[in-house]
Amino acid sequence: MPGPVLLVAVPAPLRAQFFADGDGQRLADAAAVLGGDVAYAASLEEAVAALDLSAVRVLVVAWGVPPLDDTLLDRLPRLALVAHCGGSIRPFATPELFRRGVLVTQAGAAMARSVAEVSLAFTLALLHRIPRFDHALHAGSTWEAAEAAPVQHELLGAPIGVVGASRTGRAYLELLVALGARPLLSDPTIEAEEARALGAELLPLDDLLAASRIVALHAPSLPETHRMIGARELSRMPDGAGLVNTARSWLVDEDALIAELRTGRLDAALDVFDAEPLPVDSPFRALPNALLVPHKAAGTREGRLRQGATVVAEVERFAAGRVLEHTVGERDLERMA
């Protein structure tokens, strides 16, 4: 018997998060259009060991996929599409993959709303000093000592700096505008008119840092954005301001941020770190003015289902010979962490 034409190499627990009732049938129907069946495996390695993959034309993956090098691709000689349930394809996409003409699509757009909502939650928490209050009371401080936090602020009318008009940055801007904040935006790739259409005032980064009560990072991972927020940039932020990072730790000099947080002058809310899992002895863990989340900003039930729905729809488009909506190419890799 020939092997499958569509392989879903995603662990069962993640499949349950990504795919809604009926998605399995939609994938089976797409496989039938392609002339075969769909198969499921917990990992690509498991599939390689157990299945004949010579007929596979579509490979659906999530996180933890090994690099698709020549050795693996030789086992998938008919592969034409890789559909990633996550965002960045950098961990597995190789020059060989693109050299063989394989299309790659991903579900990054489906994650924007979830991450934007966490950025908003972080923003509100820092404005209202919730991490400081929570830490003090958990640590056994007196009521009076717990109250001794910097001045609290409302979001209404607050100058909120957004670094990067990415998909997530735009979703975050939409939330800020709806709640009456005063968004400021720094992004060298857009003009002032486009920023105004997004509800924001366009500023150079230094000016944005100096004017913002909260600075939220949504820039891509590029050579020029590496450690774009360092000691000098942090020093430009006003006393009592806060830094929100749900993008990539790539953007921030962690040592400089820890040093600044230790002074108590700034607050931070972070979902991403240089070392993940975050070491138990990380200085961040002991800071009362740091709100920490273990890289779960995109982890909502609704967001996961949107990711799966995006992938299923792309597979259906491919099977029907239609243009895909979320393809990424080799040149896009430099914008992905």
C-alpha positions as CSV (number, residue, x, y, z in Angstrom):
1,M,0.0,0.0,0.0
2,P,1.3,3.5,-0.8
3,G,1.9,5.8,2.1
4,P,-0.1,8.9,3.0
5,V,-0.2,12.0,0.8
6,L,-0.8,14.3,3.9
7,L,1.2,13.8,7.1
8,V,0.3,15.6,10.3
9,A,3.4,15.3,12.4
10,V,2.0,17.0,15.6
11,P,1.8,15.4,19.1
12,A,-1.7,14.4,20.1
13,P,-2.0,16.9,22.9
14,L,-1.2,19.8,20.5
15,R,-3.5,18.4,17.9
16,A,-6.3,18.6,20.4
17,Q,-5.4,22.3,21.0
18,F,-5.1,23.2,17.3
19,F,-7.9,21.3,15.6
20,A,-11.6,21.7,16.1
21,D,-14.3,19.1,15.5
22,G,-14.5,18.6,11.8
23,D,-10.9,19.6,11.0
24,G,-9.9,16.0,10.8
25,Q,-12.5,15.3,8.1
26,R,-11.4,18.5,6.2
27,L,-7.9,17.3,6.2
28,A,-9.0,13.8,5.0
29,D,-11.0,15.4,2.2
30,A,-8.0,17.5,1.2
31,A,-5.9,14.3,1.1
32,A,-8.5,12.6,-1.0
33,V,-8.3,15.5,-3.5
34,L,-4.6,14.9,-3.6
35,G,-5.1,11.3,-4.4
36,G,-4.5,9.5,-1.0
37,D,-4.9,9.4,2.7
38,V,-3.9,11.5,5.8
39,A,-1.7,10.0,8.5
40,Y,-0.9,11.3,12.0
41,A,2.3,10.9,14.0
42,A,3.6,12.4,17.3
43,S,6.7,13.6,15.5
44,L,8.4,13.6,12.2
45,E,11.0,11.3,13.5
46,E,8.3,8.8,14.5
47,A,6.8,9.0,11.0
48,V,10.1,8.5,9.3
49,A,10.7,5.4,11.3
50,A,7.3,3.9,10.9
51,L,5.8,5.0,7.6
52,D,6.5,5.1,3.8
53,L,6.7,8.8,3.2
54,S,7.5,8.6,-0.5
55,A,4.0,9.9,-1.5
56,V,3.7,12.7,1.1
57,R,2.9,16.0,-0.6
58,V,1.8,18.0,2.4
59,L,3.5,18.0,5.8
60,V,1.7,19.7,8.8
61,V,4.0,20.5,11.7
62,A,4.1,22.4,15.0
63,W,7.0,23.1,17.3
64,G,10.0,20.9,17.8
65,V,10.5,19.8,14.2
66,P,14.1,19.0,13.3
67,P,15.7,20.9,10.4
68,L,14.4,19.7,7.1
69,D,17.7,19.0,5.6
70,D,18.6,16.9,2.6
71,T,18.6,13.6,4.7
72,L,15.0,14.2,5.7
73,L,13.8,15.6,2.5
74,D,15.2,12.6,0.6
75,R,12.6,10.6,2.5
76,L,9.9,13.0,1.3
77,P,10.7,13.2,-2.4
78,R,7.2,14.5,-3.4
79,L,6.9,17.1,-0.6
80,A,5.3,20.3,-2.0
81,L,4.0,22.1,1.1
82,V,5.0,22.4,4.7
83,A,2.2,24.0,6.9
84,H,3.3,25.2,10.3
85,C,0.8,25.6,13.1
86,G,3.0,28.2,14.7
87,G,4.7,31.4,13.6
88,S,8.5,31.2,13.1
89,I,9.7,28.6,10.6
90,R,13.4,29.3,11.3
91,P,14.0,26.3,13.5
92,F,13.2,23.8,10.7
93,A,13.4,25.7,7.4
94,T,16.6,25.1,5.5
95,P,18.0,26.4,2.2
96,E,17.5,22.9,0.9
97,L,13.8,23.1,1.6
98,F,13.4,26.2,-0.6
99,R,15.9,25.0,-3.2
100,R,13.6,22.1,-3.8
101,G,10.7,24.4,-4.4
102,V,8.7,23.4,-1.4
103,L,6.1,26.0,-0.3
104,V,6.0,27.0,3.4
105,T,3.0,28.5,5.1
106,Q,2.4,29.3,8.8
107,A,-0.2,30.5,11.3
108,G,1.5,33.6,12.8
109,A,-1.3,35.9,11.9
110,A,-3.7,33.8,14.0
111,M,-1.5,34.5,17.1
112,A,-1.6,38.3,16.9
113,R,-4.8,38.9,18.9
114,S,-3.8,36.6,21.8
115,V,-0.4,38.2,22.2
116,A,-1.9,41.7,21.8
117,E,-4.3,41.0,24.7
118,V,-1.4,39.9,26.9
119,S,0.5,43.0,26.0
120,L,-2.6,45.0,27.0
121,A,-2.9,43.0,30.3
122,F,0.8,43.7,31.0
123,T,0.2,47.4,30.2
124,L,-2.7,47.7,32.6
125,A,-0.9,45.7,35.3
126,L,2.2,48.0,35.2
127,L,0.1,51.2,35.1
128,H,-1.7,50.1,38.2
129,R,1.4,48.7,39.9
130,I,-0.2,45.3,40.4
131,P,3.1,43.3,40.3
132,R,4.5,45.4,43.1
133,F,1.4,45.1,45.2
134,D,1.1,41.4,44.6
135,H,4.7,40.6,45.3
136,A,4.7,42.7,48.5
137,L,1.6,40.9,50.0
138,H,2.9,37.5,49.0
139,A,6.2,38.3,50.5
140,G,4.6,39.1,53.9
141,S,5.2,42.9,53.8
142,T,3.0,45.0,56.1
143,W,0.0,46.6,54.6
144,E,1.6,50.0,54.8
145,A,4.8,48.7,53.1
146,A,2.8,47.1,50.4
147,E,1.1,50.4,49.6
148,A,4.4,52.1,49.1
149,A,4.5,51.8,45.3
150,P,5.0,54.5,42.7
151,V,2.0,56.5,41.5
152,Q,-0.7,54.5,39.7
153,H,-2.1,55.6,36.4
154,E,-5.1,54.9,34.2
155,L,-4.8,53.8,30.6
156,L,-7.2,56.5,29.5
157,G,-5.2,59.3,27.9
158,A,-1.9,57.6,28.8
159,P,1.0,57.9,26.3
160,I,1.8,54.3,25.4
161,G,4.7,53.7,23.1
162,V,4.6,50.9,20.6
163,V,7.8,49.8,19.0
164,G,7.0,48.0,15.7
165,A,3.8,48.0,13.6
166,S,3.9,44.3,13.2
167,R,0.7,42.2,13.0
168,T,0.7,42.0,16.8
169,G,1.7,45.6,17.2
170,R,-1.3,46.6,15.1
171,A,-3.6,44.4,17.1
172,Y,-2.3,46.0,20.3
173,L,-2.7,49.5,18.8
174,E,-6.3,48.7,18.0
175,L,-6.9,47.8,21.6
176,L,-5.2,50.9,22.9
177,V,-7.2,53.1,20.7
178,A,-10.5,51.4,21.7
179,L,-9.7,52.0,25.4
180,G,-8.7,55.7,25.0
181,A,-5.0,55.6,25.3
182,R,-2.7,58.0,23.4
183,P,-0.6,55.7,21.3
184,L,2.9,56.6,20.1
185,L,4.6,54.5,17.4
186,S,8.2,54.0,16.3
187,D,8.7,52.0,13.1
188,P,11.1,53.0,10.4
189,T,9.1,51.1,7.7
190,I,6.0,53.3,7.8
191,E,5.1,56.9,7.3
192,A,3.3,59.3,9.6
193,E,0.1,59.1,7.6
194,E,-0.1,55.3,8.0
195,A,0.7,55.7,11.7
196,R,-2.2,58.2,12.0
197,A,-4.5,55.7,10.3
198,L,-3.5,53.2,13.0
199,G,-4.4,55.9,15.6
200,A,-0.8,56.6,16.6
201,E,1.7,59.5,16.5
202,L,4.9,58.4,14.7
203,L,8.1,59.3,16.6
204,P,11.8,58.4,16.5
205,L,12.6,55.7,19.0
206,D,14.5,58.0,21.4
207,D,11.6,60.5,21.5
208,L,9.1,57.7,22.0
209,L,11.1,56.2,24.9
210,A,11.2,59.6,26.6
211,A,7.5,60.4,26.2
212,S,5.9,57.0,27.0
213,R,4.5,55.8,30.3
214,I,4.6,52.2,29.0
215,V,6.8,51.0,26.1
216,A,5.6,47.8,24.4
217,L,7.9,45.9,22.0
218,H,6.5,44.4,18.9
219,A,9.4,44.7,16.5
220,P,10.7,41.9,14.4
221,S,14.0,40.0,15.0
222,L,16.4,41.6,12.6
223,P,20.2,42.3,12.8
224,E,19.4,46.0,13.4
225,T,16.9,45.3,16.2
226,H,19.3,43.1,18.2
227,R,19.5,44.6,21.7
228,M,17.8,47.7,20.4
229,I,16.7,48.4,24.0
230,G,19.9,48.7,26.1
231,A,21.2,50.7,29.0
232,R,21.1,54.0,27.0
233,E,17.5,53.5,25.8
234,L,16.3,52.4,29.2
235,S,17.8,55.5,30.8
236,R,15.7,57.7,28.5
237,M,12.5,56.2,29.9
238,P,10.8,58.4,32.6
239,D,10.9,57.4,36.3
240,G,8.0,55.0,37.0
241,A,7.7,53.9,33.4
242,G,7.3,50.3,32.3
243,L,8.6,48.0,29.6
244,V,6.4,45.3,28.1
245,N,8.0,42.6,25.9
246,T,5.8,39.9,24.4
247,A,7.9,39.8,21.2
248,R,11.4,38.5,21.4
249,S,14.1,38.7,24.0
250,W,16.4,39.4,21.1
251,L,15.2,43.1,21.3
252,V,16.4,43.7,24.8
253,D,19.8,43.7,26.6
254,E,18.7,41.6,29.6
255,D,21.7,42.5,31.7
256,A,20.9,46.2,31.3
257,L,17.2,45.7,32.0
258,I,18.0,43.7,35.2
259,A,20.4,46.5,36.3
260,E,17.7,49.1,35.7
261,L,15.0,47.1,37.5
262,R,17.2,46.6,40.5
263,T,17.2,50.4,41.0
264,G,13.4,50.3,41.3
265,R,13.1,53.2,38.8
266,L,11.3,51.1,36.1
267,D,8.9,48.2,36.0
268,A,8.8,45.4,33.4
269,A,6.4,42.7,32.2
270,L,8.0,39.9,30.2
271,D,6.8,36.9,28.3
272,V,10.1,36.1,26.6
273,F,13.7,35.5,27.9
274,D,17.1,34.8,26.5
275,A,17.1,31.4,28.4
276,E,14.0,29.4,28.2
277,P,13.0,27.7,30.4
278,L,13.9,30.6,32.7
279,P,16.6,29.4,35.2
280,V,15.4,29.1,38.7
281,D,18.2,31.4,39.8
282,S,17.4,34.1,37.2
283,P,17.6,37.6,38.8
284,F,14.3,38.4,37.2
285,R,12.5,36.0,39.6
286,A,13.5,38.0,42.7
287,L,12.5,41.4,41.4
288,P,9.2,42.8,42.8
289,N,8.8,45.1,39.9
290,A,9.0,42.4,37.2
291,L,5.9,40.5,36.0
292,L,6.9,37.2,34.4
293,V,5.0,34.8,32.2
294,P,6.6,31.6,30.8
295,H,6.3,32.4,27.1
296,K,2.5,31.8,27.0
297,A,1.2,35.0,25.5
298,A,-0.1,33.1,22.4
299,G,-1.5,30.2,24.4
300,T,-5.2,30.9,24.5
301,R,-7.7,28.3,23.4
302,E,-9.2,30.6,20.9
303,G,-5.8,31.5,19.4
304,R,-4.7,27.9,19.1
305,L,-7.9,27.0,17.3
306,R,-7.4,30.0,14.9
307,Q,-3.9,28.6,14.2
308,G,-5.2,25.2,13.4
309,A,-8.0,26.7,11.3
310,T,-5.4,28.7,9.4
311,V,-3.4,25.6,8.6
312,V,-6.4,23.6,7.5
313,A,-7.6,26.3,5.2
314,E,-4.1,26.6,3.6
315,V,-4.0,22.8,3.1
316,E,-7.5,23.0,1.4
317,R,-6.3,25.9,-0.8
318,F,-3.3,23.9,-1.9
319,A,-5.3,20.8,-2.6
320,A,-7.7,22.9,-4.7
321,G,-4.8,24.5,-6.6
322,R,-5.6,28.0,-5.2
323,V,-3.2,30.6,-4.1
324,L,-2.1,30.3,-0.4
325,E,-2.6,33.3,1.9
326,H,0.1,32.8,4.5
327,T,3.2,31.7,2.6
328,V,6.7,32.7,3.7
329,G,9.9,32.5,1.8
330,E,13.6,32.1,2.5
331,R,14.1,35.9,2.7
332,D,11.4,36.1,5.5
333,L,13.6,34.0,7.8
334,E,15.7,37.0,8.8
335,R,12.6,38.6,10.3
336,M,11.8,35.5,12.5
337,A,13.4,34.6,15.8
